[in-house]
Each structure stands twice: as structure tokens, then as C-alpha cells.
Amino acid sequence: MNRNVAIVGMAGIFPTCASLTEFGDKLFANESLIRPWGEAVALGKQVRSSVSGYTTLEEAGLSAQWSKSLPGYPDMYFDVRERIPYQYMATADIGSIWAMLSSMETVEMSGWQKKEVESERTGISIGSGGGGHSVLRPAWNSFFNEGKKSRNIGSHGVDRAMVYRDTANVACLLKTQGICESLGSACATGLSNIGYAYRMIRFGLQDRMLAGGVEGTSIETFVGFDAMSVLSRGYEPGKSSRPFSKDRNGFVCSFGGAVLALEELERAKARGANIIAVIDGYHNNADGDGDMFAPSYDGQKRLWRGLKAQVPGLKPDVVKAHGTSTPAGDSIELFSIASELGETGYHISAPKSQFGHMLGAAGAVELVASLLMLQRQTVSPCLNSEELSSEKEWVQEQEHWAGTMEPIAAFRDLLPTHAVKKEINQVVSLNYGFGGTNAAISISRYGA
């Protein structure tokens, strides 16, 4: 009941990128995928921020049939490139379509055959932080504010916005027979679903799993975070996401998705699969301090201890940080990492510096970035982190603080501003979310 788990496939929707290869090329070329977002710009002074990492319908090979009776309501989306059969588009919002496209590519990379996919030993776990907004907002406005009949919404308002729509659409498309669930844990959602899938295989309940997270492009989601005053502002797009920087002032709200194929290691080896990496261990927990939003140093240290208990001798070459670019989050995360791993011998990567915070998709997309680091033996950068503060952080001024009193600038060598070539055998990927949820996974190069 303690089986080893391999990652044998990965794919996703990445801002400004037409493929997984292009995504990797841009990450390691120190490029930013963040740009002005027309929908946010059009809101003018109603919002503070106007940049995002996003993918348009056209870039994803999609189009929409807009309702004639409900302004702004997409009656249905279409796959211009004819990858998804027509009948599976009617039940999907943008995020679900991305999940289906990513799953199809991931299965192709994995080498799974039809009989393996359409099996009760193959499950799905894909989640999102939120979704269906582009369907729900115009629908409810027409019904409650304009007094139009419910039939104008059509017969798919429910399934295009239900919580587990992403998994449901993929399961129907691929005809899988195993576990069919979605976990939601705010900005840890993508990694939580992958961790759940890992446990299902490790404990013998499934042999294969498709798992990940998506966050469909949504101005409604963007506005919600803008209202909280947590989004980056005042910088040009490529400089706006700046984890660990002295002048960081918030995250960039972005959108995308990724799905990974997980398989029991011995089965993968027996069929000659291309094993991208093996999963050493996964741990998750809650802060337990009753605070919905503030990060917890103690909670994150307990997360590390839980992962170390599963992975004896844990010694990552890279830590992929959550690194949102918020004043509170970055300092506590950096200090908790250093307290557990020391101050030398590894690098910290912050992919959000290049494409922003993809919310429910973040954990999955950033694990793909971690896998690309293993494949290309290159650390992706903490872009825009040239200036680090040599002053104490707010948390170090608190009476209860028991961590380091060194400033962030003291950890300069851990935070590369450009991609670094080096030998990478093990990566730990971290993600956190509202409500005090924390998740960590360790992956290693197969055979290392």
C-alpha cells in the first residue's frame, strides 16, 4: 500500500505560449508573460490594476457564439481546431475546455492506450479556485435585473458553473471509470488535486490519475481581488510581479491551467513509459491560527516537517516558492524555507514573477515549471528581485516572532534574478491558500 508514483505526462494553457515547449523556452529566457489586459483597462479608474497573464479565445483556438437575447452571454464555445468533439463543448465554460484540451495532450504524452484510459483504475481530480463567472453574471443579470425568462439562459447554466465542472467534462470526454472528483483549496487547489491523486495511487486505490488545476479567464475574479487591494499596481507589465523585491506591492491576477498524468511507477516502467519524474512525497496542512488571510510561519514550518517525515534525507536543489509578490507572504515564506533548509546549497525559484498568480491553477502550472527545471537542468528566476530590503520585515517586529532576524537581503544568493544552469535532481514545490491551507510536494529526476 506504499507504491511509488511517476509523472508520465503534462500539458497546459500558458499565457502567450502556443505549446509546452514555448512555455519552457520563455521561462528560461527570463521573459515575462504578463501584459496589459484590455478588459481591465476598459474599466478605467474602477480598478487599481490592469495587467494579467492571460490567454484569449483566439490564442486557445476557440470562438464563442454570443447570445442574441442576453448581452455578453456565451451560448456556447467552439473549438476552431476541432480537437474536442462538438457534443462536449455545450457543457463547458472556458476553464473546463482548457482542462479537456490539457488532458488530451497529457494522455498523448503519457502513452496510455484507450483501454487504460477507459478503466476503473484510472481517475481524475482537477479543480479550480472559482469559475463559471462569464456564464453566471450575464445570466443572472438578465433574469433578476431585466426580468427575462429562465429559458433564455439555456439548459446548461448549471453544469457550466458547478464546482467540479472541470473533472466532470474531462471524465465524460475521456470516458474514464475511476475516481472522479475535484478538490478546492483556494490558491493551493492545483497542487492539492495532484497530491490527492498521488495518494490514490500510492495507497492502491488507482493505478493512473489525471490531476491538476485550471482558472478560466474571468474579469469577475480579477475585480474581486482588485477590491481587496492585493493586486500589483504602478509598474509596467513585465515588472509588475516582483516576488521578494523590496518594492513588491501585490500579485498579478492571472489565468491558465495544467493537467499531469500520474502512474504507479512499476506499471510505468513495465510498459516503457517516458518517466518525467517520480514523486518523493506530498504533505498538506492548515495553519490552525484562525486567520483567513495572513500566512503562518509556524504552519509553514510544520508543512516542511511533515514533508521531511515522508522523504528522509530531503535535500532539494531547488525550492519552487509560492512567491506571490505580497509584502506579508514573501517574507514569511522565505524565512520558513531558510529555517528548514539552511541558507546555502539550493536556489529558490518564483515562477509567478514571470506569469503571475494563476489562483486555482497555480499549483499545477508551477509544478509543470518545476518539472521543466528537472528536464532542462535550469532554475527559473525570481524575476524583478534585483533590489532586496536590508531592513527588518513587518513580521520580525512582532513580539511573538521566533524566526531569523536577518533581512531578506541576507538571502541574496538563494534568489537568482536570471535563470541558472546547474545539476538539479530534486525540487520541492510549495503552494498556499486562503483559509490557512498549505501544500508541499517533492519530485526527483528518475534514476537520480
C-alpha positions, 0 to 999 in steps of 0.5 A: 500500500506504499507504491511509488508514483511517476509523472508520465505526462503534462500539458497546459494553457500558458499565457502567450505560449502556443505549446509546452515547449514555448512555455519552457523556452520563455521561462528560461529566457527570463521573459515575462508573460504578463501584459496589459489586459484590455478588459481591465483597462476598459474599466478605467479608474474602477480598478487599481490594476490592469495587467494579467497573464492571460490567454484569449479565445483566439490564442486557445483556438476557440470562438464563442457564439454570443447570445442574441437575447442576453448581452455578453452571454456565451451560448456556447464555445467552439473549438476552431481546431476541432480537437474536442468533439462538438457534443462536449463543448455545450457543457463547458465554460472556458476553464473546463475546455482548457482542462479537456484540451490539457488532458488530451495532450497529457494522455498523448504524452503519457502513452496510455492506450484507450483501454487504460484510459477507459478503466476503473483504475484510472481517475481524475481530480482537477479543480479550480479556485472559482469559475463559471463567472462569464456564464453566471453574471450575464445570466443572472443579470438578465433574469433578476435585473431585466426580468427575462425568462429562465429559458433564455439562459439555456439548459446548461447554466448549471453544469457550466458553473458547478464546482467540479465542472472541470473533472466532470467534462474531462471524465465524460470526454475521456470516458474514464471509470475511476475516481472522479472528483475535484478538490478546492483549496483556494490558491493551493487547489492545483497542487492539492488535486495532484497530491490527492491523486498521488495518494490514490495511487500510492495507497492502491486505490488507482493505478493512473490519475489525471490531476491538476488545476485550471482558472478560466479567464474571468474579469469577475475574479480579477475585480474581486481581488482588485477590491481587496487591494492585493493586486500589483499596481504602478509598474509596467507589465513585465515588472509588475510581479516582483516576488521578494523585491523590496518594492513588491506591492501585490500579485498579478491576477492571472489565468491558465491551467495544467493537467499531469498524468500520474502512474504507479511507477512499476506499471510505468516502467513495465510498459516503457513509459517516458518517466518525467519524474517520480514523486518523493512525497506530498504533505498538506496542512492548515495553519490552525491560527484562525486567520483567513488571510495572513500566512503562518510561519509556524504552519509553514514550518510544520508543512516542511516537517511533515514533508521531511517525515515522508522523504528522509534525507530531503535535500532539494536543489531547488525550492519552487516558492509560492512567491506571490509578490505580497509584502506579508507572504514573501517574507514569511515564506522565505524565512520558513524555507531558510529555517528548514533548509539552511541558507546555502546549497539550493536556489529558490525559484518564483515562477509567478514573477514571470506569469503571475498568480494563476489562483486555482491553477497555480499549483499545477502550472508551477509544478509543470515549471518545476518539472521543466527545471528537472528536464532542462537542468535550469532554475527559473528566476525570481524575476524583478528581485534585483533590489532586496530590503536590508531592513527588518520585515513587518513580521520580525517586529512582532513580539511573538516572532521566533524566526531569523532576524536577518533581512531578506537581503541576507538571502541574496544568493538563494534568489537568482534574478536570471535563470541558472544552469546547474545539476538539479535532481530534486525540487520541492514545490510549495503552494498556499491558500486562503483559509490557512491551507498549505501544500508541499510536494517533492519530485526527483529526476528518475534514476537520480 
